[in-house]
Amino acid sequence: MRLLVVEDETRIVEVLRVALGRAGFVVDAVATVADARAAAPLVAYDVIILDLGLPDGDGMELLAELRQAGNRVPVLVLTARDAVEARVTGLDAGADDYLVKPFAVAELIARTKALLRRPGQALGTVLEAGNIVFDTIGRDVRVGSAVLPLARQELAILEHLMRRLGRVVPKAVLEEKLYGMDEELGSNAIPVHVHHLRRKLAEAGAGAEVHTVRGIGYLLTEPPA
């Protein structure tokens, strides 16, 4: 899952980048309203974490623009404005949640996951395909009763394939979801991760298979009933 962090405090950005990365998220970070305005339409972000006090304007203006443009991406507002009136204003403007600085990073991650678990958003609780069970909250994959250790990129690919079981997931979609704007992406990165994932699933006796649709992408299929 890919997040956009709009925050001008470098220390906060670095803390969030590390913590969210460990929680399985890909993080893009920008420091101004202008950069956020340019980035938001380019990627189908799963959540935007938005500071209000930015160098070139108020994050509330950006939030209003997103909603007026029909962009319904969940937005978690970060701000030092702790008055009840400020929180109400933000929620009324279209924010989905509101966190006052200073905040606990663990709470921010929990609130982000809660937004993604809302109906129609990216996180379901448990995904199943054949004998594969994926707990998307704990980031835990089991094949039968055995835990299957997977790297972050392999987890992300498997999650996207399980959410679209039986449907082709384009390679470009996986690239967009797995890599941030500052990460260098080799042309064979996704195929290499898929190769490792396919091998680990086969070795674990998984009852679902990853197939390559040449020139397009990948799909996960269950065995016939």
HELIX and SHEET records of a PDB file:
HELIX    1   1 THR A   10  ARG A   22  1                                  13    
HELIX    2   2 VAL A   33  ALA A   39  1                                   7    
HELIX    3   3 GLY A   59  GLN A   68  1                                  10    
HELIX    4   4 VAL A   84  ASP A   92  1                                   9    
HELIX    5   5 VAL A  105  LEU A  116  1                                  12    
HELIX    6   6 ARG A  152  ARG A  163  1                                  12    
HELIX    7   7 LYS A  171  LEU A  178  1                                   8    
HELIX    8   8 ALA A  189  GLU A  203  1                                  15    
SHEET    1   A 5 VAL A  26  VAL A  30  0                                        
SHEET    2   A 5 ARG A   2  VAL A   6  1                                        
SHEET    3   A 5 VAL A  47  ASP A  51  1                                        
SHEET    4   A 5 VAL A  75  THR A  79  1                                        
SHEET    5   A 5 ASP A  97  VAL A 100  1                                        
SHEET    1   B 2 GLY A  53  LEU A  54  0                                        
SHEET    2   B 2 GLY A  57  ASP A  58 -1                                        
SHEET    1   C 4 VAL A 126  ALA A 129  0                                        
SHEET    2   C 4 ILE A 132  ASP A 135 -1                                        
SHEET    3   C 4 ASP A 140  VAL A 143 -1                                        
SHEET    4   C 4 ALA A 146  VAL A 147 -1                                        
SHEET    1   D 3 VAL A 169  PRO A 170  0                                        
SHEET    2   D 3 GLY A 217  THR A 221 -1                                        
SHEET    3   D 3 GLU A 209  VAL A 213 -1                                        
END                                                                             
